[in-house]
Amino acid sequence: EQQFLLELMSVAIGTKDAVTLPEQLDWRALFREAHVQTVMPLCADALAPHWSKIPADLAEKATYVAQKVTACSAAVEYARCNLVAFLEEQQQQYVILKGEAAAAYYPKPGLRHLGDVDFMVPRECVEQTVEKLKAQGFAHSCEEDDYHQVLFRDGENLEIHIEPAGMPGDGKKERIESFLETLYENRRKVETPSGAFYAPAHAHHGLILLLHMQHHMWGQGLGLRHIIDWACYVHQTAEYPYWTEQLLPLLD
């Protein structure tokens, strides 16, 4: 079931054309794994040509879960729209991290499961931005640490990052900070049906993804969604010159 789920993900992200259903497959176990790994919409989309071959009761439940996840992601997208409108009204530089920034590299961005709205502003603007958001009705969550603050309001969850998660110590951190010095200067505009937002430049996004994956490996573990984020990003940008000119030399 896990192997077949990986094949379905290859179809969902466009690196494989189709799958052949295994003769023996525990559909319940497959859908449970897809749900735990937060890839149910991708799974359902890849299975669309085979839907009639799935037991009807399980197909109905899987469809419901996929639709529910998509609805929750739409609510996150709505929160991002509100945040971007507010930040731009304040003329505040920002970049959206992870989430929709990663989804922009997917063939079908709407299928990427969204959680919170992660964003960064220049370090010297963090506290001022937090206070302005609190004046808009946001409150602090108890989930805080050295690299971000969590704010919530009526179902809208924001994570304002002081720095990307997963930053190393020693001299490596200084090299990464130097690489990210032009984060706001080189940010790129992402167009979506719900409205545009700014995301990190391709090279910066790749590094932030890797740091985020490292952060999860240190903590609760790496999930399939993190790997798919990376796979979609590489698939879209593998031929871009910054890999050999900037990113790979930094990682080396």
Secondary structure, DSSP 8 states (H G I E B T S, - for coil): -HHHHHHHHHHHTTSSS-----SS--HHHHHHHHHHTT-HHHHHHHTGGGGGGS-HHHHHHHHHHHHHHHHHHHHHHHHHHHHHHHHHHTT---EEESHHHHHTTSSSGGGS---SEEEE--GGGHHHHHHHHHHTT-EE-S---SSEEEEEETTEEEEEESS-TT---HHHHHHHHHHTTTTTTS-EEE--TT--EEE--HHHHHHHHHHHHHHHHHTT---HHHHHHHHHHHHHHTT-THIIIIIHHHH-
